[in-house]
Amino acid sequence: MINLGCHPNVRENMNSSTEDSPGMEQFLKTIKEIRSGVETVLKKTNEVMKKKWDTKKKPKVKQKSSNLV
């Protein structure tokens, strides 16, 4: 889990209050930080995988129109 297994239990207090809580703001801030961190790591991983793929990729075989396929 990206959010380290922590998620709010919204079933208990579904309709009890409508005011903002500082705990929720901290939770959202933490989730946004984790998400941005995961996004940067995934981009770096994607670049590394692309480099590895490009080095192992074989060039296309050039075929003439007279060749049988």
C-alpha positions as CSV (number, residue, x, y, z in Angstrom):
1,M,0.0,0.0,0.0
2,I,1.3,3.4,-0.9
3,N,-0.1,5.0,2.2
4,L,1.6,2.4,4.5
5,G,-1.7,0.6,5.3
6,C,-3.1,3.7,7.1
7,H,-6.6,4.7,6.0
8,P,-9.4,6.5,7.8
9,N,-12.3,4.5,9.1
10,V,-15.2,6.5,7.7
11,R,-17.9,4.0,8.6
12,E,-18.2,5.0,12.3
13,N,-18.6,8.8,12.0
14,M,-20.3,9.1,8.7
15,N,-22.8,11.8,9.7
16,S,-21.7,12.9,13.1
17,S,-19.9,16.1,12.2
18,T,-19.2,18.3,9.1
19,E,-16.4,20.4,10.5
20,D,-12.8,20.2,9.3
21,S,-10.3,18.4,11.5
22,P,-6.6,19.2,11.7
23,G,-5.9,15.4,11.7
24,M,-7.5,15.1,8.3
25,E,-5.4,18.0,6.9
26,Q,-2.3,16.3,8.2
27,F,-3.4,13.0,6.7
28,L,-4.0,14.6,3.3
29,K,-0.6,16.3,3.4
30,T,1.1,13.1,4.2
31,I,-0.7,11.3,1.4
32,K,0.2,14.0,-1.1
33,E,3.9,13.8,0.0
34,I,3.9,10.0,-0.4
35,R,2.2,10.2,-3.8
36,S,4.7,12.7,-5.1
37,G,7.5,10.5,-3.8
38,V,6.1,7.5,-5.5
39,E,5.6,9.4,-8.7
40,T,9.3,10.4,-8.9
41,V,10.5,6.9,-8.1
42,L,8.2,5.4,-10.8
43,K,9.6,7.9,-13.3
44,K,13.2,7.0,-12.4
45,T,12.4,3.3,-12.6
46,N,10.7,3.8,-16.0
47,E,13.8,5.6,-17.3
48,V,16.1,2.8,-16.1
49,M,13.8,0.1,-17.6
50,K,13.8,2.0,-20.9
51,K,17.6,2.1,-21.0
52,K,17.9,-1.6,-20.3
53,W,15.2,-2.4,-22.9
54,D,17.0,-0.3,-25.5
55,T,20.3,-2.0,-24.9
56,K,18.9,-5.5,-25.3
57,K,16.6,-4.6,-28.2
58,K,17.7,-6.2,-31.5
59,P,17.6,-4.1,-34.7
60,K,14.9,-4.8,-37.2
61,V,15.7,-7.2,-39.9
62,K,15.7,-5.4,-43.2
63,Q,13.6,-7.3,-45.8
64,K,13.4,-6.8,-49.5
65,S,10.2,-7.0,-51.4
66,S,11.4,-10.1,-53.2
67,N,11.9,-12.1,-49.9
68,L,9.3,-14.7,-49.0
69,V,7.9,-14.3,-45.6
